[in-house]
Amino acid sequence: MSEKKTSNNKRQSWKRDWRKLIYQRWIVKNIPFYLFLAALTVLYIANGHYADKAIRKINVTAKHLKEMEYEFKTVKREVIFRSKESELVKAVEPLGLRELIAPPMKIANNVNRSPD
């Protein structure tokens, strides 16, 4: 009876060793797949970081654009205000220029030429 147990134990032991060997072979066989999954994971994480960076850059650009729009509107308002006739008169007065009281005169060239 003890012989049967030892031979039975040997078979079971051999079966376990065989299963471990096959399992290890399966793992080694699938290493390229595991590396592929690892590469996909790295690419997925990198893509997430790239998207976050792009969103931050878009937000900064939008904020800068809004500031530039406000500055444009302010400068435009200032130019329109300074180009009024009353403001122009005030601006050129220190230079000795004055507003015309009489309308401008038209100078005509009335020289008679003979057709040659």
C-alpha positions as CSV (number, residue, x, y, z in Angstrom):
1,M,0.0,0.0,0.0
2,S,2.8,2.4,0.7
3,E,4.2,1.7,-2.7
4,K,0.9,2.9,-4.3
5,K,1.0,6.0,-2.2
6,T,4.5,6.8,-3.2
7,S,3.9,6.2,-6.9
8,N,0.6,8.1,-6.7
9,N,2.5,11.0,-5.0
10,K,5.1,10.9,-7.7
11,R,2.5,11.1,-10.4
12,Q,0.7,14.0,-8.7
13,S,4.1,15.7,-8.1
14,W,5.0,15.2,-11.7
15,K,1.6,16.6,-12.8
16,R,2.1,19.6,-10.6
17,D,5.6,20.2,-11.9
18,W,4.3,19.7,-15.5
19,R,1.5,22.3,-14.9
20,K,4.0,24.7,-13.4
21,L,6.3,24.3,-16.4
22,I,3.4,24.8,-18.9
23,Y,2.2,27.8,-16.9
24,Q,5.7,29.3,-16.9
25,R,6.1,28.6,-20.6
26,W,2.7,30.4,-21.2
27,I,3.9,33.4,-19.3
28,V,7.2,33.5,-21.2
29,K,5.4,33.0,-24.5
30,N,3.1,36.0,-23.7
31,I,5.9,38.4,-22.7
32,P,5.6,40.4,-26.0
33,F,1.9,40.9,-25.3
34,Y,2.7,42.2,-21.8
35,L,5.2,44.5,-23.3
36,F,2.7,45.7,-25.8
37,L,0.2,46.4,-23.0
38,A,2.8,48.3,-21.1
39,A,3.6,50.4,-24.1
40,L,-0.1,51.2,-24.6
41,T,-0.3,52.2,-21.0
42,V,2.6,54.5,-21.3
43,L,1.1,56.0,-24.5
44,Y,-2.2,56.5,-22.8
45,I,-0.7,58.3,-19.8
46,A,1.5,60.4,-22.1
47,N,-1.6,61.4,-24.2
48,G,-3.4,62.4,-21.0
49,H,-0.5,64.7,-20.0
50,Y,-0.3,66.1,-23.5
51,A,-4.1,66.9,-23.5
52,D,-3.8,68.6,-20.1
53,K,-0.9,70.7,-21.3
54,A,-2.8,71.7,-24.4
55,I,-5.9,72.7,-22.4
56,R,-3.8,74.8,-20.1
57,K,-2.1,76.5,-23.1
58,I,-5.5,77.2,-24.7
59,N,-6.8,78.7,-21.5
60,V,-3.8,81.0,-21.2
61,T,-4.1,82.0,-24.8
62,A,-7.8,82.8,-24.4
63,K,-7.1,84.9,-21.3
64,H,-4.3,86.8,-23.2
65,L,-6.7,87.3,-26.1
66,K,-9.4,88.8,-23.8
67,E,-6.8,91.2,-22.3
68,M,-5.8,92.2,-25.8
69,E,-9.4,92.8,-26.8
70,Y,-9.9,95.1,-23.8
71,E,-6.7,97.0,-24.6
72,F,-7.8,97.4,-28.2
73,K,-11.2,98.8,-27.2
74,T,-9.5,101.2,-24.8
75,V,-7.0,102.5,-27.4
76,K,-9.8,102.7,-30.0
77,R,-11.9,104.8,-27.7
78,E,-9.0,107.0,-26.9
79,V,-8.2,107.6,-30.7
80,I,-11.8,108.4,-31.4
81,F,-11.9,110.9,-28.5
82,R,-8.6,112.6,-29.6
83,S,-9.7,112.8,-33.2
84,K,-12.7,115.0,-32.4
85,E,-12.4,118.5,-33.8
86,S,-12.6,120.2,-30.4
87,E,-9.8,117.9,-29.1
88,L,-7.6,118.6,-32.2
89,V,-8.0,122.3,-31.7
90,K,-6.8,122.0,-28.0
91,A,-3.9,119.8,-29.1
92,V,-2.5,122.1,-31.8
93,E,-3.2,125.4,-29.9
94,P,0.3,125.3,-28.2
95,L,1.9,125.1,-31.6
96,G,0.3,128.4,-32.7
97,L,-2.2,126.9,-35.0
98,R,-5.8,128.2,-34.9
99,E,-9.1,127.1,-36.3
100,L,-10.1,128.7,-39.6
101,I,-12.8,131.3,-39.3
102,A,-13.2,131.9,-43.1
103,P,-13.7,129.1,-45.5
104,P,-10.6,128.1,-47.5
105,M,-10.0,129.8,-50.8
106,K,-9.7,127.8,-54.0
107,I,-6.7,128.6,-56.3
108,A,-7.3,128.1,-59.9
109,N,-4.7,127.9,-62.7
110,N,-6.3,129.9,-65.6
111,V,-3.3,130.1,-67.9
112,N,-4.3,130.0,-71.5
113,R,-2.3,127.6,-73.5
114,S,-2.3,127.3,-77.2
115,P,-2.7,123.9,-78.6
116,D,0.5,122.9,-80.5
